[in-house]
Amino acid sequence: MQRAAYCARFGFLGLWLLGPLSLACADEATSPPANPPLSAEALSLQGFGAQNGLCLEWGDGCSVCLRDDKDAAHCSTPGIACQPAAIACRREKTK
């Protein structure tokens, strides 16, 4: 009986000491990142657009990217089960 009381006292003491620490760690783990990382597909589509400045429209069979008048790229979101293919330019600037 005495051993159970001893364990109960130190168990509560441990919770009292470590409880705030575990809550602080939980807050850090659940907070979203400030800038969510881009997926590998988005990076590769953006990279293709950056390397091919004359391309106005390009895609990989899942997403399509278009370049606007200010040379900014805008890409669609791929479908959930889409398997991307090789990225290809679909339309280039005319001189």
CNS distance restraints for C-alpha pairs under 8 A (distance, minus, plus):
assign (resid   1 and name CA) (resid   5 and name CA) 6.57 0.50 0.50
assign (resid   2 and name CA) (resid   6 and name CA) 6.29 0.50 0.50
assign (resid   3 and name CA) (resid   7 and name CA) 6.22 0.50 0.50
assign (resid   4 and name CA) (resid   8 and name CA) 6.08 0.50 0.50
assign (resid   5 and name CA) (resid   9 and name CA) 6.17 0.50 0.50
assign (resid   6 and name CA) (resid  10 and name CA) 6.35 0.50 0.50
assign (resid   7 and name CA) (resid  11 and name CA) 5.75 0.50 0.50
assign (resid   8 and name CA) (resid  12 and name CA) 6.22 0.50 0.50
assign (resid   9 and name CA) (resid  13 and name CA) 6.24 0.50 0.50
assign (resid  10 and name CA) (resid  14 and name CA) 5.98 0.50 0.50
assign (resid  11 and name CA) (resid  15 and name CA) 6.33 0.50 0.50
assign (resid  12 and name CA) (resid  16 and name CA) 6.04 0.50 0.50
assign (resid  13 and name CA) (resid  17 and name CA) 6.17 0.50 0.50
assign (resid  14 and name CA) (resid  18 and name CA) 5.80 0.50 0.50
assign (resid  14 and name CA) (resid  19 and name CA) 7.76 0.50 0.50
assign (resid  15 and name CA) (resid  19 and name CA) 5.06 0.50 0.50
assign (resid  16 and name CA) (resid  20 and name CA) 7.55 0.50 0.50
assign (resid  17 and name CA) (resid  21 and name CA) 7.64 0.50 0.50
assign (resid  18 and name CA) (resid  22 and name CA) 6.20 0.50 0.50
assign (resid  19 and name CA) (resid  23 and name CA) 6.29 0.50 0.50
assign (resid  20 and name CA) (resid  24 and name CA) 6.16 0.50 0.50
assign (resid  21 and name CA) (resid  25 and name CA) 6.30 0.50 0.50
assign (resid  22 and name CA) (resid  26 and name CA) 6.10 0.50 0.50
assign (resid  23 and name CA) (resid  27 and name CA) 6.29 0.50 0.50
assign (resid  24 and name CA) (resid  28 and name CA) 6.60 0.50 0.50
assign (resid  25 and name CA) (resid  29 and name CA) 6.26 0.50 0.50
assign (resid  26 and name CA) (resid  30 and name CA) 6.19 0.50 0.50
assign (resid  27 and name CA) (resid  31 and name CA) 6.20 0.50 0.50
assign (resid  32 and name CA) (resid  36 and name CA) 7.81 0.50 0.50
assign (resid  38 and name CA) (resid  42 and name CA) 6.04 0.50 0.50
assign (resid  38 and name CA) (resid  43 and name CA) 6.31 0.50 0.50
assign (resid  39 and name CA) (resid  43 and name CA) 6.27 0.50 0.50
assign (resid  40 and name CA) (resid  44 and name CA) 6.14 0.50 0.50
assign (resid  41 and name CA) (resid  45 and name CA) 6.21 0.50 0.50
assign (resid  42 and name CA) (resid  46 and name CA) 6.01 0.50 0.50
assign (resid  43 and name CA) (resid  47 and name CA) 5.82 0.50 0.50
assign (resid  44 and name CA) (resid  48 and name CA) 6.06 0.50 0.50
assign (resid  45 and name CA) (resid  49 and name CA) 6.38 0.50 0.50
assign (resid  45 and name CA) (resid  59 and name CA) 7.18 0.50 0.50
assign (resid  45 and name CA) (resid  60 and name CA) 7.84 0.50 0.50
assign (resid  45 and name CA) (resid  65 and name CA) 7.52 0.50 0.50
assign (resid  45 and name CA) (resid  87 and name CA) 7.29 0.50 0.50
assign (resid  46 and name CA) (resid  50 and name CA) 6.23 0.50 0.50
assign (resid  46 and name CA) (resid  73 and name CA) 7.31 0.50 0.50
assign (resid  47 and name CA) (resid  51 and name CA) 6.19 0.50 0.50
assign (resid  48 and name CA) (resid  52 and name CA) 6.07 0.50 0.50
assign (resid  48 and name CA) (resid  87 and name CA) 7.62 0.50 0.50
assign (resid  49 and name CA) (resid  53 and name CA) 6.33 0.50 0.50
assign (resid  49 and name CA) (resid  55 and name CA) 7.02 0.50 0.50
assign (resid  49 and name CA) (resid  58 and name CA) 7.61 0.50 0.50
assign (resid  49 and name CA) (resid  73 and name CA) 7.09 0.50 0.50
assign (resid  54 and name CA) (resid  92 and name CA) 5.57 0.50 0.50
assign (resid  54 and name CA) (resid  93 and name CA) 5.40 0.50 0.50
assign (resid  55 and name CA) (resid  67 and name CA) 7.79 0.50 0.50
assign (resid  55 and name CA) (resid  89 and name CA) 6.01 0.50 0.50
assign (resid  55 and name CA) (resid  90 and name CA) 7.58 0.50 0.50
assign (resid  55 and name CA) (resid  91 and name CA) 6.00 0.50 0.50
assign (resid  55 and name CA) (resid  92 and name CA) 4.29 0.50 0.50
assign (resid  55 and name CA) (resid  93 and name CA) 6.20 0.50 0.50
assign (resid  56 and name CA) (resid  66 and name CA) 5.74 0.50 0.50
assign (resid  56 and name CA) (resid  67 and name CA) 5.04 0.50 0.50
assign (resid  56 and name CA) (resid  68 and name CA) 7.84 0.50 0.50
assign (resid  56 and name CA) (resid  89 and name CA) 7.72 0.50 0.50
assign (resid  56 and name CA) (resid  90 and name CA) 7.66 0.50 0.50
assign (resid  56 and name CA) (resid  91 and name CA) 5.48 0.50 0.50
assign (resid  56 and name CA) (resid  92 and name CA) 5.18 0.50 0.50
assign (resid  56 and name CA) (resid  93 and name CA) 6.18 0.50 0.50
assign (resid  57 and name CA) (resid  64 and name CA) 7.11 0.50 0.50
assign (resid  57 and name CA) (resid  65 and name CA) 5.59 0.50 0.50
assign (resid  57 and name CA) (resid  66 and name CA) 4.59 0.50 0.50
assign (resid  57 and name CA) (resid  67 and name CA) 6.45 0.50 0.50
assign (resid  57 and name CA) (resid  89 and name CA) 6.02 0.50 0.50
assign (resid  57 and name CA) (resid  90 and name CA) 5.32 0.50 0.50
assign (resid  57 and name CA) (resid  91 and name CA) 5.09 0.50 0.50
assign (resid  57 and name CA) (resid  92 and name CA) 7.03 0.50 0.50
assign (resid  58 and name CA) (resid  64 and name CA) 5.86 0.50 0.50
assign (resid  58 and name CA) (resid  65 and name CA) 5.34 0.50 0.50
assign (resid  58 and name CA) (resid  66 and name CA) 6.80 0.50 0.50
assign (resid  58 and name CA) (resid  87 and name CA) 6.90 0.50 0.50
assign (resid  58 and name CA) (resid  88 and name CA) 5.57 0.50 0.50
assign (resid  58 and name CA) (resid  89 and name CA) 4.23 0.50 0.50
assign (resid  58 and name CA) (resid  90 and name CA) 5.13 0.50 0.50
assign (resid  58 and name CA) (resid  91 and name CA) 7.07 0.50 0.50
assign (resid  59 and name CA) (resid  63 and name CA) 5.50 0.50 0.50
assign (resid  59 and name CA) (resid  64 and name CA) 4.35 0.50 0.50
assign (resid  59 and name CA) (resid  65 and name CA) 5.94 0.50 0.50
assign (resid  59 and name CA) (resid  87 and name CA) 5.36 0.50 0.50
assign (resid  59 and name CA) (resid  88 and name CA) 5.79 0.50 0.50
assign (resid  59 and name CA) (resid  89 and name CA) 6.76 0.50 0.50
assign (resid  59 and name CA) (resid  90 and name CA) 7.39 0.50 0.50
assign (resid  60 and name CA) (resid  64 and name CA) 6.99 0.50 0.50
assign (resid  60 and name CA) (resid  84 and name CA) 5.37 0.50 0.50
assign (resid  60 and name CA) (resid  85 and name CA) 5.04 0.50 0.50
assign (resid  60 and name CA) (resid  86 and name CA) 5.50 0.50 0.50
assign (resid  60 and name CA) (resid  87 and name CA) 4.32 0.50 0.50
assign (resid  60 and name CA) (resid  88 and name CA) 6.50 0.50 0.50
assign (resid  61 and name CA) (resid  83 and name CA) 7.81 0.50 0.50
assign (resid  61 and name CA) (resid  84 and name CA) 5.66 0.50 0.50
assign (resid  61 and name CA) (resid  85 and name CA) 5.87 0.50 0.50
assign (resid  61 and name CA) (resid  86 and name CA) 7.93 0.50 0.50
assign (resid  61 and name CA) (resid  87 and name CA) 7.77 0.50 0.50
assign (resid  62 and name CA) (resid  77 and name CA) 7.86 0.50 0.50
assign (resid  62 and name CA) (resid  78 and name CA) 4.96 0.50 0.50
assign (resid  62 and name CA) (resid  79 and name CA) 6.62 0.50 0.50
assign (resid  62 and name CA) (resid  82 and name CA) 5.83 0.50 0.50
assign (resid  62 and name CA) (resid  83 and name CA) 6.89 0.50 0.50
assign (resid  62 and name CA) (resid  84 and name CA) 5.50 0.50 0.50
assign (resid  62 and name CA) (resid  85 and name CA) 7.82 0.50 0.50
assign (resid  63 and name CA) (resid  75 and name CA) 6.50 0.50 0.50
assign (resid  63 and name CA) (resid  76 and name CA) 5.19 0.50 0.50
assign (resid  63 and name CA) (resid  77 and name CA) 5.90 0.50 0.50
assign (resid  63 and name CA) (resid  78 and name CA) 5.02 0.50 0.50
assign (resid  64 and name CA) (resid  75 and name CA) 5.55 0.50 0.50
assign (resid  64 and name CA) (resid  76 and name CA) 5.52 0.50 0.50
assign (resid  65 and name CA) (resid  73 and name CA) 6.32 0.50 0.50
assign (resid  65 and name CA) (resid  74 and name CA) 5.37 0.50 0.50
assign (resid  65 and name CA) (resid  75 and name CA) 4.00 0.50 0.50
assign (resid  65 and name CA) (resid  76 and name CA) 6.40 0.50 0.50
assign (resid  66 and name CA) (resid  73 and name CA) 5.61 0.50 0.50
assign (resid  66 and name CA) (resid  74 and name CA) 5.36 0.50 0.50
assign (resid  66 and name CA) (resid  75 and name CA) 6.42 0.50 0.50
assign (resid  67 and name CA) (resid  71 and name CA) 5.41 0.50 0.50
assign (resid  67 and name CA) (resid  72 and name CA) 5.44 0.50 0.50
assign (resid  67 and name CA) (resid  73 and name CA) 4.49 0.50 0.50
assign (resid  67 and name CA) (resid  74 and name CA) 6.35 0.50 0.50
assign (resid  68 and name CA) (resid  72 and name CA) 5.54 0.50 0.50
assign (resid  68 and name CA) (resid  73 and name CA) 6.56 0.50 0.50
assign (resid  68 and name CA) (resid  74 and name CA) 7.66 0.50 0.50
assign (resid  78 and name CA) (resid  82 and name CA) 6.62 0.50 0.50
